[in-house]
Amino acid sequence: MIGSSMKIGVVAAMGLVLLVGQGCSMKWLQSDGETGAGSAQKGGSGGRLSGFSQNPSEERLGKGGDIASLSSSGMSARQRAEITKEEKAAIEAGLQDVFFGYDQWTLSDAGMEALNLDAQWLKDHPGAVMKVEGHCDERGTADYNIVLGDKRAKAARSYLIESGVGSRQVAIVSYGKARPFCTEPAESCYQQNRRGHVLLNVKK
C-alpha cells in the first residue's frame, strides 16, 4: 500500500510540475526591429516575425494606446454606429485598404499604390483623421496576431507619413485575428483578413 501511494504521489507531483512549467513559460514575440519610415517599403529583414523569444522587452503586449483589446463583443451599439459611420466616410472618400502576404507586414507594390491614393486625399483634407486597423487571418495565436496586426498598421502609417501626411492625421490600432472580415477556412478568406483596414473621421 505504501509503495502504490508513493507512486501516485510521484505521478501527481510530476503532473503538477508539468502544468506549472507550461503555465509559466510565457512566450514573447521577437521582432526584427520596429518598422521605421524607411523599412516600411523596403521590408528591412524580409518583414517576417522571427518567432518567439524569452525576452519580454521585445514586445509588450496589451500596453500602449495602439494595441486593442482582443474582445470586440464589449462594443456598445453607439461604438458600432461610429465605426460604421467612419467606414462609410472612408468609402465615400475613395480610401483603400492595404493587403498583406501571409505572415508579412511589408508593403507590396499594390499596397503602396493604395496608400499613395490615401496619402493624396489626406494631404488635400488636413482636417481629416484616418485610422488604420491591423487585421490578420485566423492562423497563429491571438498574441502573435495582435503584434503582427500592429506591425501592419505601423507599416501603413509610416509610409503615409513618409509620403507627406501629417502624423496627427493617422491613428493605428491592432485587432489581430479578433475581427475577421471573412470566416471561411480558405486562402481566399485569409487574403481578405490580412489587411490594414482604413476608417475616416472628417472633422466638420
Buried (B, 14 or more C-beta within 10 A) or exposed (E): EEEEEEEEEEEEEEEEEEEEEEEEEEEBBBBBEEBEEEBBBEBBEEBBBEEBBEEEEBBEBEEEEBBBEBEEEEBEEEEEEBBEBBBEBBEEBEBBBBBBEEBBBBBBEEBBEBBBEBBBBBBEBEEBBBBBBBBBBBBBEEBBBBBBBBBBBBBBBBBBBBBEBEEEBBBBBBBBBBBBBBEEEEEEBBBBBBBBBBBBBBEE
